[in-house]
């Protein structure tokens, strides 16, 4: 698996066990993942901290991912957002792409596939900001 340069990631999902496990797995691969267990918490954290990439679940209790994405586009327009969606929600994920999400993955997804999307999102952000590869 290709090494991703130091990446600060905001992981947003209301499935606490999933978030905790994924955060640990990403951390072992050099990604500094910050957890948010709701859309509201994600927006609060985003106000306080800069991130390189966001991974956002579509279906959450307090706010759905599309609502969160719309607000993120205003707060941090250059932040790449990768949407996670359950089976059968592909249309909603495609709506997210229309609203400016970088890409989407269907849950459950392979860690390798998620790492590749994070790497691509990070590269796209660097290119957009005129940064060179480190």
Backbone as a printed PyTorch tensor [residue, N CA C, xyz], in Angstrom:
tensor([[[  0.8420,  -1.1860,   0.0000],
         [  0.0000,   0.0000,   0.0000],
         [  0.8800,   1.2390,   0.0000]],

        [[  0.5510,   2.2090,  -0.8280],
         [  1.3430,   3.4140,  -0.9780],
         [  1.2380,   4.2760,   0.2790]],

        [[  2.3680,   4.8340,   0.6840],
         [  2.4140,   5.7160,   1.8560],
         [  1.7810,   7.0630,   1.4910]],

        [[  0.9160,   7.5530,   2.3460],
         [  0.2750,   8.8520,   2.1430],
         [  1.0210,   9.8480,   3.0100]],

        [[  1.3900,  11.0310,   2.4570],
         [  2.0500,  12.0240,   3.3070],
         [  1.1570,  12.3570,   4.5070]],

        [[  1.7710,  12.8260,   5.6010],
         [  1.0010,  13.1090,   6.8210],
         [ -0.3310,  13.7600,   6.4600]],

        [[ -1.3970,  13.1190,   6.8680],
         [ -2.7450,  13.5630,   6.5140],
         [ -3.5990,  13.6910,   7.7630]],

        [[ -4.2400,  14.8550,   7.8980],
         [ -5.2260,  15.0630,   8.9690],
         [ -6.5950,  14.8150,   8.3580]],

        [[ -7.2910,  13.8390,   8.9380],
         [ -8.5640,  13.3960,   8.3880],
         [ -9.6560,  13.5580,   9.4350]],

        [[-10.8060,  14.0520,   9.0120],
         [-11.9780,  14.1070,   9.8790],
         [-12.9030,  12.9700,   9.4620]],

        [[-13.1330,  12.0300,  10.3840],
         [-13.9750,  10.8640,  10.1350],
         [-15.3120,  11.0720,  10.8350]],

        [[-16.3860,  11.1370,  10.0460],
         [-17.7140,  11.4670,  10.5710],
         [-18.6870,  10.3190,  10.3200]],

        [[-19.1490,   9.7100,  11.4170],
         [-20.1040,   8.6020,  11.3160],
         [-20.7090,   8.4110,  12.6970]],

        [[-22.0070,   8.1120,  12.7670],
         [-22.6410,   7.9310,  14.0750],
         [-22.5390,   6.5010,  14.5910]],

        [[-21.8840,   5.6150,  13.8390],
         [-21.6260,   4.2550,  14.3210],
         [-20.3050,   4.2660,  15.0730]],

        [[-20.3880,   4.4500,  16.4000],
         [-19.1990,   4.6580,  17.2330],
         [-18.1670,   3.5370,  17.0820]],

        [[-18.5970,   2.2910,  17.0990],
         [-17.6670,   1.1700,  16.9730],
         [-16.9080,   1.2020,  15.6550]],

        [[-17.6220,   1.4980,  14.5750],
         [-17.0140,   1.5910,  13.2540],
         [-15.9550,   2.6930,  13.2340]],

        [[-16.3050,   3.8590,  13.7610],
         [-15.3850,   5.0010,  13.7820],
         [-14.1380,   4.6750,  14.6040]],

        [[-14.3220,   4.0790,  15.7670],
         [-13.1890,   3.7610,  16.6390],
         [-12.2370,   2.7770,  15.9710]],

        [[-12.7730,   1.7240,  15.3770],
         [-11.9350,   0.7220,  14.7090],
         [-11.2130,   1.3360,  13.5030]],

        [[-11.9500,   2.0790,  12.6850],
         [-11.3560,   2.6680,  11.4880],
         [-10.2870,   3.7000,  11.8540]],

        [[-10.5260,   4.4830,  12.8820],
         [ -9.5400,   5.4700,  13.3320],
         [ -8.2330,   4.7800,  13.7210]],

        [[ -8.3370,   3.6800,  14.4530],
         [ -7.1400,   2.9270,  14.8440],
         [ -6.4110,   2.3670,  13.6310]],

        [[ -7.1540,   1.7990,  12.7000],
         [ -6.5360,   1.2130,  11.4980],
         [ -5.8660,   2.2800,  10.6460]],

        [[ -6.4970,   3.4360,  10.5120],
         [ -5.9000,   4.5270,   9.7480],
         [ -4.6580,   5.0690,  10.4590]],

        [[ -4.7420,   5.1770,  11.7720],
         [ -3.6190,   5.6710,  12.5660],
         [ -2.3790,   4.8180,  12.3920]],

        [[ -2.5640,   3.5120,  12.3040],
         [ -1.4260,   2.6070,  12.0940],
         [ -0.8050,   2.7970,  10.7140]],

        [[ -1.5020,   3.4870,   9.8400],
         [ -0.9980,   3.7500,   8.4840],
         [ -0.6110,   5.2200,   8.3130]],

        [[ -0.4040,   5.9030,   9.4220],
         [  0.1190,   7.2710,   9.3780],
         [ -0.9000,   8.3660,   9.1580]],

        [[ -2.1750,   8.0530,   9.2710],
         [ -3.2060,   9.0830,   9.0900],
         [ -3.7050,   9.5230,  10.4570]],

        [[ -3.6600,  10.8210,  10.6910],
         [ -4.1270,  11.4070,  11.9420],
         [ -5.6300,  11.6460,  11.8140]],

        [[ -6.4230,  10.6560,  12.2440],
         [ -7.8780,  10.7320,  12.0910],
         [ -8.5190,  11.2650,  13.3630]],

        [[ -9.3400,  12.2830,  13.2010],
         [-10.1130,  12.8620,  14.2960],
         [-11.5420,  12.3620,  14.1420]],

        [[-12.1470,  11.9220,  15.2430],
         [-13.4840,  11.3220,  15.2210],
         [-14.5650,  12.3680,  15.4630]],

        [[-15.6610,  12.2170,  14.7430],
         [-16.8800,  12.9790,  15.0180],
         [-18.0380,  11.9990,  14.8640]],

        [[-18.8500,  11.8790,  15.9200],
         [-19.9300,  10.8900,  15.9380],
         [-21.2740,  11.4530,  15.4810]],

        [[-21.2710,  12.6820,  14.9660],
         [-22.5030,  13.2890,  14.4480],
         [-22.1240,  14.4210,  13.4980]],

        [[-23.0880,  14.8150,  12.6880],
         [-22.8650,  15.9420,  11.7890],
         [-22.5960,  17.2250,  12.5500]],

        [[-23.3430,  17.4290,  13.6230],
         [-23.1740,  18.6320,  14.4450],
         [-21.7670,  18.6910,  15.0330]],

        [[-21.3090,  17.5550,  15.5690],
         [-19.9620,  17.5020,  16.1410],
         [-18.9100,  17.7480,  15.0560]],

        [[-19.1190,  17.2070,  13.8740],
         [-18.1750,  17.3990,  12.7650],
         [-18.0310,  18.8780,  12.4200]],

        [[-19.1360,  19.5780,  12.3470],
         [-19.0870,  20.9980,  11.9980],
         [-18.3990,  21.8110,  13.0880]],

        [[-18.6300,  21.4400,  14.3520],
         [-17.9610,  22.1250,  15.4570],
         [-16.4430,  21.9140,  15.3630]],

        [[-16.0240,  20.6810,  15.1500],
         [-14.5960,  20.3570,  15.0370],
         [-13.9800,  21.0700,  13.8310]],

        [[-14.7030,  21.1040,  12.7400],
         [-14.2060,  21.7430,  11.5150],
         [-13.9870,  23.2420,  11.7070]],

        [[-14.7740,  23.8630,  12.5730],
         [-14.5740,  25.2920,  12.8720],
         [-13.2530,  25.5310,  13.5870]],

        [[-12.7910,  24.5230,  14.3460],
         [-11.6140,  24.6890,  15.1950],
         [-10.3180,  24.1650,  14.5870]],

        [[-10.4110,  23.2730,  13.5980],
         [ -9.2280,  22.5790,  13.0970],
         [ -9.2650,  22.4790,  11.5780]],

        [[ -8.0810,  22.5600,  10.9780],
         [ -7.9700,  22.3730,   9.5210],
         [ -7.6990,  20.8960,   9.2290]],

        [[ -8.3210,  20.3860,   8.1920],
         [ -8.1460,  19.0010,   7.7920],
         [ -7.7580,  18.9360,   6.3190]],

        [[ -7.1260,  17.8160,   5.9530],
         [ -6.7520,  17.5840,   4.5580],
         [ -7.8600,  16.8770,   3.7970]],

        [[ -8.6100,  16.0070,   4.4980],
         [ -9.6700,  15.2080,   3.8860],
         [-10.7420,  14.9340,   4.9460]],

        [[-11.9860,  14.8090,   4.4930],
         [-13.0820,  14.3900,   5.3710],
         [-13.7120,  13.1320,   4.7870]],

        [[-13.9840,  12.1640,   5.6610],
         [-14.7500,  10.9810,   5.2820],
         [-16.0740,  11.1010,   6.0240]],

        [[-17.1730,  11.1290,   5.2850],
         [-18.4850,  11.4940,   5.8170],
         [-19.5330,  10.4400,   5.5030]],

        [[-20.1750,   9.9190,   6.5360],
         [-21.2800,   8.9800,   6.3400],
         [-22.5270,   9.7510,   5.9150]],

        [[-23.3260,   9.1540,   5.0400],
         [-24.5520,   9.8210,   4.5910],
         [-25.6840,   9.7130,   5.5930]],

        [[-25.8530,   8.5590,   6.2000],
         [-27.0020,   8.3230,   7.0790],
         [-26.5890,   8.4540,   8.5420]],

        [[-26.9950,   9.5480,   9.1630],
         [-26.7080,   9.7740,  10.5810],
         [-27.9750,  10.2710,  11.2540]],

        [[-28.0180,  10.1140,  12.5660],
         [-29.2130,  10.4640,  13.3410],
         [-29.5320,  11.9600,  13.3170]],

        [[-28.5490,  12.8110,  13.6490],
         [-28.8490,  14.2330,  13.8490],
         [-28.9790,  15.0230,  12.5510]],

        [[-28.0860,  14.7950,  11.6170],
         [-28.1050,  15.4790,  10.3170],
         [-27.6640,  14.4520,   9.2940]],

        [[-28.2430,  14.4860,   8.1110],
         [-27.7230,  13.5430,   7.1260],
         [-26.4800,  14.1410,   6.4650]],

        [[-25.7120,  13.2760,   5.8280],
         [-24.4390,  13.6870,   5.2480],
         [-24.5740,  14.7610,   4.1910]],

        [[-25.6740,  14.7560,   3.4580],
         [-25.8850,  15.7830,   2.4270],
         [-26.0050,  17.1600,   3.0780]],

        [[-26.7350,  17.2520,   4.1900],
         [-26.8370,  18.5300,   4.9150],
         [-25.4530,  18.9920,   5.3770]],

        [[-24.7010,  18.0480,   5.9550],
         [-23.3520,  18.3670,   6.4380],
         [-22.4880,  18.8330,   5.2710]],

        [[-22.5400,  18.1180,   4.1520],
         [-21.7380,  18.4710,   2.9810],
         [-22.0360,  19.8870,   2.4970]],

        [[-23.3110,  20.2540,   2.4580],
         [-23.6840,  21.6090,   2.0090],
         [-23.0330,  22.6710,   2.8960]],

        [[-23.0160,  22.4390,   4.1970],
         [-22.4180,  23.3990,   5.1310],
         [-20.8910,  23.3930,   4.9950]],

        [[-20.2980,  22.2100,   4.8490],
         [-18.8410,  22.0940,   4.6840],
         [-18.3870,  22.8460,   3.4370]],

        [[-19.1520,  22.7660,   2.3710],
         [-18.7850,  23.4750,   1.1330],
         [-18.6660,  24.9750,   1.3780]],

        [[-19.4460,  25.5250,   2.3230],
         [-19.3670,  26.9550,   2.6530],
         [-18.2310,  27.2340,   3.6320]],

        [[-18.0380,  26.3400,   4.6060],
         [-17.0200,  26.5410,   5.6420],
         [-15.6000,  26.2930,   5.1320]],

        [[-15.4380,  25.2450,   4.3410],
         [-14.1070,  24.8320,   3.8670],
         [-14.2410,  24.3570,   2.4200]],

        [[-14.3870,  25.2930,   1.4840],
         [-14.6880,  24.9230,   0.1000],
         [-13.6410,  24.0200,  -0.5550]],

        [[-12.3920,  24.0740,  -0.0890],
         [-11.3480,  23.2620,  -0.7300],
         [-11.1230,  21.9160,  -0.0390]],

        [[-11.9180,  21.5820,   0.9860],
         [-11.7550,  20.3240,   1.7070],
         [-12.3820,  19.1770,   0.9120]],

        [[-11.5640,  18.2030,   0.4730],
         [-12.1390,  17.0580,  -0.2310],
         [-12.9540,  16.1940,   0.7370]],

        [[-14.1550,  15.8360,   0.3200],
         [-15.0440,  15.0240,   1.1490],
         [-15.3220,  13.7080,   0.4200]],

        [[-15.0150,  12.5990,   1.1080],
         [-15.3290,  11.2710,   0.5950],
         [-16.5590,  10.7840,   1.3530]],

        [[-17.6030,  10.4700,   0.6170],
         [-18.8560,  10.0280,   1.2310],
         [-18.8380,   8.5140,   1.4040]],

        [[-19.2830,   8.0630,   2.5800],
         [-19.5150,   6.6410,   2.8240],
         [-21.0110,   6.4220,   2.8170]],

        [[-21.4550,   5.4340,   2.0750],
         [-22.8780,   5.1690,   2.0000],
         [-23.1520,   3.6730,   2.0990]],

        [[-24.2630,   3.3300,   2.7060],
         [-24.6650,   1.9320,   2.7880],
         [-25.1870,   1.4540,   1.4440]],

        [[-25.3330,   0.1450,   1.3080],
         [-25.8840,  -0.4090,   0.0650],
         [-27.2630,   0.1920,  -0.1910]],

        [[-27.5430,   0.4830,  -1.4390],
         [-28.8560,   0.9970,  -1.8020],
         [-28.9710,   2.5080,  -1.7270]],

        [[-27.9010,   3.1930,  -1.3420],
         [-27.9480,   4.6580,  -1.2390],
         [-27.0860,   5.3130,  -2.3110]],

        [[-26.8360,   4.5900,  -3.3760],
         [-25.9440,   5.1070,  -4.4170],
         [-26.4440,   6.4350,  -4.9950]],

        [[-27.7460,   6.5690,  -5.1770],
         [-28.3020,   7.8130,  -5.7240],
         [-27.9660,   8.9860,  -4.8160]],

        [[-28.1040,   8.7920,  -3.5060],
         [-27.7800,   9.8630,  -2.5640],
         [-26.2920,  10.2080,  -2.6390]],

        [[-25.4390,   9.2040,  -2.7720],
         [-24.0000,   9.4540,  -2.8920],
         [-23.7060,  10.2330,  -4.1700]],

        [[-24.3860,   9.9020,  -5.2440],
         [-24.1960,  10.6290,  -6.5000],
         [-24.6800,  12.0710,  -6.3630]],

        [[-25.7350,  12.2810,  -5.5730],
         [-26.1790,  13.6480,  -5.2750],
         [-25.0630,  14.4000,  -4.5540]],

        [[-24.3670,  13.7020,  -3.6670],
         [-23.2420,  14.3090,  -2.9500],
         [-22.1430,  14.7380,  -3.8950]],

        [[-21.8640,  13.9390,  -4.9060],
         [-20.8520,  14.2920,  -5.9110],
         [-21.2880,  15.5770,  -6.6210]],

        [[-22.5550,  15.6550,  -6.9720],
         [-23.1000,  16.8530,  -7.6160],
         [-22.9020,  18.0850,  -6.7280]],

        [[-23.0000,  17.8870,  -5.4160],
         [-22.8480,  19.0040,  -4.4690],
         [-21.3800,  19.2840,  -4.1130]],

        [[-20.4620,  18.5620,  -4.7500],
         [-19.0530,  18.8880,  -4.5540],
         [-18.2410,  17.8870,  -3.7600]],

        [[-18.8030,  16.7190,  -3.4400],
         [-17.9930,  15.6950,  -2.7730],
         [-16.9310,  15.2100,  -3.7420]],

        [[-15.7900,  14.8030,  -3.2110],
         [-14.6890,  14.3200,  -4.0470],
         [-15.0370,  12.9700,  -4.6810]],

        [[-15.5830,  12.0620,  -3.8720],
         [-15.9080,  10.7240,  -4.3450],
         [-16.7580,  10.0370,  -3.2840]],

        [[-17.1430,   8.7840,  -3.5380],
         [-17.8860,   8.0410,  -2.5310],
         [-17.4860,   6.5750,  -2.5550]],

        [[-17.7230,   5.9240,  -1.4380],
         [-17.4960,   4.4900,  -1.2820],
         [-18.7280,   3.8780,  -0.6340]],

        [[-19.0050,   2.6390,  -0.9750],
         [-20.1190,   1.9260,  -0.3670],
         [-19.6160,   1.1410,   0.8330]],

        [[-20.3330,   1.2570,   1.9610],
         [-20.0000,   0.5030,   3.1700],
         [-20.5560,  -0.9060,   3.0560]],

        [[-19.8850,  -1.9080,   3.5550],
         [-18.5250,  -1.8150,   4.0850],
         [-17.5260,  -1.7310,   2.9290]],

        [[-16.4580,  -0.9830,   3.1360],
         [-15.4460,  -0.8460,   2.0910],
         [-14.1320,  -1.4390,   2.5830]],

        [[-13.3120,  -1.8160,   1.6600],
         [-11.9860,  -2.3300,   1.9940],
         [-11.1060,  -1.1610,   2.4270]],

        [[-10.2690,  -1.3890,   3.4360],
         [ -9.3650,  -0.3470,   3.9130],
         [ -8.4460,   0.1250,   2.7850]],

        [[ -7.9760,  -0.7990,   1.9700],
         [ -7.0880,  -0.4360,   0.8620],
         [ -7.7760,   0.5580,  -0.0770]],

        [[ -9.0450,   0.2990,  -0.3830],
         [ -9.8010,   1.1830,  -1.2760],
         [ -9.9840,   2.5710,  -0.6410]],

        [[-10.2800,   2.6080,   0.6570],
         [-10.4210,   3.8840,   1.3570],
         [ -9.0950,   4.6370,   1.3600]],

        [[ -8.0030,   3.9420,   1.6280],
         [ -6.6850,   4.5780,   1.6330],
         [ -6.3630,   5.1840,   0.2610]],

        [[ -6.7180,   4.4710,  -0.8000],
         [ -6.4850,   4.9920,  -2.1540],
         [ -7.2870,   6.2670,  -2.4010]],

        [[ -8.5520,   6.2710,  -1.9690],
         [ -9.3940,   7.4680,  -2.1450],
         [ -8.8410,   8.6410,  -1.3350]],

        [[ -8.3850,   8.3690,  -0.1080],
         [ -7.8070,   9.4260,   0.7290],
         [ -6.5710,  10.0010,   0.0520]],

        [[ -5.7210,   9.1280,  -0.4780],
         [ -4.5060,   9.5660,  -1.1690],
         [ -4.8430,  10.4330,  -2.3800]],

        [[ -5.8050,   9.9940,  -3.1840],
         [ -6.2210,  10.7660,  -4.3590],
         [ -6.8150,  12.1100,  -3.9630]],

        [[ -7.6280,  12.1180,  -2.9090],
         [ -8.2350,  13.3670,  -2.4330],
         [ -7.1600,  14.3270,  -1.9610]],

        [[ -6.1910,  13.8030,  -1.2320],
         [ -5.0840,  14.6370,  -0.7240],
         [ -4.2840,  15.2130,  -1.8910]],

        [[ -3.9870,  14.3940,  -2.8920],
         [ -3.2530,  14.8710,  -4.0750],
         [ -4.0370,  15.9620,  -4.7990]],

        [[ -5.3340,  15.7720,  -4.9360],
         [ -6.1790,  16.7610,  -5.6140],
         [ -6.1700,  18.0830,  -4.8500]],

        [[ -6.2400,  18.0120,  -3.5290],
         [ -6.2240,  19.2300,  -2.7220],
         [ -4.8790,  19.9350,  -2.8620]],

        [[ -3.7850,  19.1660,  -2.8060],
         [ -2.4580,  19.7620,  -2.9610],
         [ -2.3130,  20.4460,  -4.3110]],

        [[ -2.7890,  19.7810,  -5.3590],
         [ -2.7090,  20.3480,  -6.7050],
         [ -3.5310,  21.6310,  -6.7870]],

        [[ -4.7310,  21.5890,  -6.1980],
         [ -5.6290,  22.7570,  -6.1960],
         [ -4.9740,  23.9380,  -5.4690]],

        [[ -4.2350,  23.6360,  -4.4030],
         [ -3.5910,  24.6830,  -3.6070],
         [ -2.1960,  25.0240,  -4.1230]],

        [[ -1.7790,  24.3860,  -5.2240],
         [ -0.4890,  24.6900,  -5.8170],
         [  0.6980,  24.1320,  -5.0420]],

        [[  0.4550,  23.1450,  -4.1780],
         [  1.5510,  22.5470,  -3.4080],
         [  2.2130,  21.4700,  -4.2360]],

        [[  3.4890,  21.2560,  -3.9600],
         [  4.2020,  20.1740,  -4.6300],
         [  4.2570,  18.9830,  -3.7110]],

        [[  4.5370,  17.8250,  -4.3000],
         [  4.6590,  16.5900,  -3.5050],
         [  5.8240,  16.6880,  -2.5540]],

        [[  5.6040,  16.2170,  -1.3260],
         [  6.6700,  16.2610,  -0.3310],
         [  7.3180,  14.9090,  -0.2460]]])
